[in-house]
Amino acid sequence: MSHDTLVLIAKSVGLIYLMVFFLIVVFQTYRPSRKAAADRAARSILTAEDRPCR
């Protein structure tokens, strides 16, 4: 195997790995069973104590 062949294989495997990782993260984030957790996280940013100073 030449160096160019090894580089091509490494780039291809790396690309496939990152694409699969991205798809898994997106699937885990947007699946319907995670809606309650996402809603809780969205509301947790501002609590009842967070109000403008007056």
Buried (B, 14 or more C-beta within 10 A) or exposed (E): EEEEEEEEEEEEEEEEEEEEEEEEEEEEEEEEEEEEEEEEEEEEEEEEEEEEEE
